[in-house]
Amino acid sequence: MSLSTQSSTVEDTSTVLDDAPRRRLSTETKVSFKTTELFSYLGAVVGVLLASQLIGTEDGHDDYFRADRAWFFVVLLTIGYLLSRGIAKSGSRDFYDAR
């Protein structure tokens, strides 16, 4: 007997008395390159690095936005992005059995 689901077809060759585990189909979050948060993260990183490059020494003042500070902000953005992806994946526990 063949069961059809939205995303794939599962072969069910077990009998009613068989308690063998079925393949679980779950609703998983999108892969990272299909999300807008990845593009927002990349845009923010490019913006921080570009701002660090463009803001420089003017009229005898020190560099206001040095490279070490820019890379610190990139690290903070990366931590925020990784946390947001972890939270998104931790909330996707809506499992569906093949039956």
Phi and psi in degrees as GROMACS dihedral restraints (atoms count N, CA, C in turn):
[ dihedral_restraints ]
;  ai    aj    ak    al  type     phi  dphi    fc
    3     4     5     6     1  -117.1    20    10
    4     5     6     7     1   127.9    20    10
    6     7     8     9     1  -103.1    20    10
    7     8     9    10     1   137.0    20    10
    9    10    11    12     1  -110.7    20    10
   10    11    12    13     1   130.9    20    10
   12    13    14    15     1  -114.2    20    10
   13    14    15    16     1  -177.4    20    10
   15    16    17    18     1   -65.7    20    10
   16    17    18    19     1   -38.2    20    10
   18    19    20    21     1  -104.1    20    10
   19    20    21    22     1   -24.8    20    10
   21    22    23    24     1  -158.6    20    10
   22    23    24    25     1   171.4    20    10
   24    25    26    27     1  -107.5    20    10
   25    26    27    28     1   136.7    20    10
   27    28    29    30     1  -121.5    20    10
   28    29    30    31     1   129.4    20    10
   30    31    32    33     1   -84.3    20    10
   31    32    33    34     1   123.5    20    10
   33    34    35    36     1  -113.8    20    10
   34    35    36    37     1   100.6    20    10
   36    37    38    39     1  -104.0    20    10
   37    38    39    40     1    11.3    20    10
   39    40    41    42     1   -87.7    20    10
   40    41    42    43     1   160.6    20    10
   42    43    44    45     1   -94.6    20    10
   43    44    45    46     1   175.9    20    10
   45    46    47    48     1   -65.9    20    10
   46    47    48    49     1   -32.5    20    10
   48    49    50    51     1   -82.3    20    10
   49    50    51    52     1   -12.4    20    10
   51    52    53    54     1   -76.9    20    10
   52    53    54    55     1   125.3    20    10
   54    55    56    57     1  -102.9    20    10
   55    56    57    58     1    26.6    20    10
   57    58    59    60     1   -65.9    20    10
   58    59    60    61     1   143.6    20    10
   60    61    62    63     1   -66.0    20    10
   61    62    63    64     1   142.3    20    10
   63    64    65    66     1   -93.6    20    10
   64    65    66    67     1   158.3    20    10
   66    67    68    69     1   -70.2    20    10
   67    68    69    70     1   131.3    20    10
   69    70    71    72     1   -92.8    20    10
   70    71    72    73     1   134.5    20    10
   72    73    74    75     1  -107.6    20    10
   73    74    75    76     1   127.7    20    10
   75    76    77    78     1  -125.6    20    10
   76    77    78    79     1   155.7    20    10
   78    79    80    81     1   -87.4    20    10
   79    80    81    82     1   107.8    20    10
   81    82    83    84     1  -101.4    20    10
   82    83    84    85     1   153.2    20    10
   84    85    86    87     1   -67.4    20    10
   85    86    87    88     1   162.5    20    10
   87    88    89    90     1   -64.4    20    10
   88    89    90    91     1   154.4    20    10
   90    91    92    93     1   -67.0    20    10
   91    92    93    94     1   154.9    20    10
   93    94    95    96     1   -60.6    20    10
   94    95    96    97     1   -35.3    20    10
   96    97    98    99     1   -76.0    20    10
   97    98    99   100     1    -6.1    20    10
   99   100   101   102     1   -98.6    20    10
  100   101   102   103     1     4.3    20    10
  102   103   104   105     1  -104.3    20    10
  103   104   105   106     1   153.6    20    10
  105   106   107   108     1   -75.1    20    10
  106   107   108   109     1   -22.9    20    10
  108   109   110   111     1   -67.5    20    10
  109   110   111   112     1   -29.3    20    10
  111   112   113   114     1   -66.2    20    10
  112   113   114   115     1   -44.4    20    10
  114   115   116   117     1   -68.8    20    10
  115   116   117   118     1   -34.1    20    10
  117   118   119   120     1   -64.8    20    10
  118   119   120   121     1   -42.7    20    10
  120   121   122   123     1   -61.9    20    10
  121   122   123   124     1   -48.3    20    10
  123   124   125   126     1   -63.5    20    10
  124   125   126   127     1   -39.8    20    10
  126   127   128   129     1   -63.2    20    10
  127   128   129   130     1   -40.7    20    10
  129   130   131   132     1   -66.0    20    10
  130   131   132   133     1   -40.6    20    10
  132   133   134   135     1   -63.9    20    10
  133   134   135   136     1   -45.7    20    10
  135   136   137   138     1   -62.7    20    10
  136   137   138   139     1   -40.9    20    10
  138   139   140   141     1   -62.2    20    10
  139   140   141   142     1   -42.9    20    10
  141   142   143   144     1   -65.1    20    10
  142   143   144   145     1   -46.5    20    10
  144   145   146   147     1   -67.8    20    10
  145   146   147   148     1   -37.0    20    10
  147   148   149   150     1   -67.8    20    10
  148   149   150   151     1   -41.4    20    10
  150   151   152   153     1   -63.2    20    10
  151   152   153   154     1   -38.7    20    10
  153   154   155   156     1   -64.5    20    10
  154   155   156   157     1   -35.9    20    10
  156   157   158   159     1   -73.2    20    10
  157   158   159   160     1   -39.1    20    10
  159   160   161   162     1   -80.2    20    10
  160   161   162   163     1   -31.7    20    10
  162   163   164   165     1   -85.3    20    10
  163   164   165   166     1   116.3    20    10
  165   166   167   168     1  -133.6    20    10
  166   167   168   169     1  -160.4    20    10
  168   169   170   171     1   -76.5    20    10
  169   170   171   172     1   128.3    20    10
  171   172   173   174     1  -134.2    20    10
  172   173   174   175     1   137.0    20    10
  174   175   176   177     1    48.6    20    10
  175   176   177   178     1    43.2    20    10
  177   178   179   180     1    80.9    20    10
  178   179   180   181     1     3.4    20    10
  180   181   182   183     1   -88.0    20    10
  181   182   183   184     1   156.3    20    10
  183   184   185   186     1   -70.5    20    10
  184   185   186   187     1   166.5    20    10
  186   187   188   189     1   -68.3    20    10
  187   188   189   190     1   118.0    20    10
  189   190   191   192     1   -74.5    20    10
  190   191   192   193     1   -29.8    20    10
  192   193   194   195     1  -131.6    20    10
  193   194   195   196     1    76.9    20    10
  195   196   197   198     1   -71.5    20    10
  196   197   198   199     1   168.1    20    10
  198   199   200   201     1   -64.4    20    10
  199   200   201   202     1   -37.2    20    10
  201   202   203   204     1   -65.0    20    10
  202   203   204   205     1   -36.9    20    10
  204   205   206   207     1   -69.7    20    10
  205   206   207   208     1   -39.1    20    10
  207   208   209   210     1   -62.7    20    10
  208   209   210   211     1   -45.0    20    10
  210   211   212   213     1   -68.5    20    10
  211   212   213   214     1   -28.7    20    10
  213   214   215   216     1   -63.5    20    10
  214   215   216   217     1   -42.6    20    10
  216   217   218   219     1   -66.6    20    10
  217   218   219   220     1   -34.5    20    10
  219   220   221   222     1   -64.6    20    10
  220   221   222   223     1   -40.5    20    10
  222   223   224   225     1   -62.6    20    10
  223   224   225   226     1   -43.5    20    10
  225   226   227   228     1   -62.1    20    10
  226   227   228   229     1   -41.9    20    10
  228   229   230   231     1   -62.0    20    10
  229   230   231   232     1   -40.5    20    10
  231   232   233   234     1   -65.1    20    10
  232   233   234   235     1   -43.3    20    10
  234   235   236   237     1   -61.5    20    10
  235   236   237   238     1   -44.2    20    10
  237   238   239   240     1   -61.9    20    10
  238   239   240   241     1   -41.7    20    10
  240   241   242   243     1   -64.9    20    10
  241   242   243   244     1   -44.9    20    10
  243   244   245   246     1   -64.9    20    10
  244   245   246   247     1   -38.7    20    10
  246   247   248   249     1   -64.3    20    10
  247   248   249   250     1   -41.5    20    10
  249   250   251   252     1   -65.7    20    10
  250   251   252   253     1   -37.9    20    10
  252   253   254   255     1   -68.9    20    10
  253   254   255   256     1   -37.9    20    10
  255   256   257   258     1   -64.8    20    10
  256   257   258   259     1   -41.9    20    10
  258   259   260   261     1   -66.1    20    10
  259   260   261   262     1   -39.6    20    10
  261   262   263   264     1   -64.0    20    10
  262   263   264   265     1   -41.3    20    10
  264   265   266   267     1   -74.4    20    10
  265   266   267   268     1   -30.8    20    10
  267   268   269   270     1   -71.5    20    10
  268   269   270   271     1   -23.1    20    10
  270   271   272   273     1   -87.0    20    10
  271   272   273   274     1     0.5    20    10
  273   274   275   276     1  -101.5    20    10
  274   275   276   277     1    68.1    20    10
  276   277   278   279     1  -114.2    20    10
  277   278   279   280     1    31.6    20    10
  279   280   281   282     1   -91.3    20    10
  280   281   282   283     1    91.5    20    10
  282   283   284   285     1   -89.6    20    10
  283   284   285   286     1   148.0    20    10
  285   286   287   288     1  -125.9    20    10
  286   287   288   289     1   131.5    20    10
  288   289   290   291     1   -83.5    20    10
  289   290   291   292     1   159.2    20    10
  291   292   293   294     1   -74.0    20    10
  292   293   294   295     1   -12.5    20    10
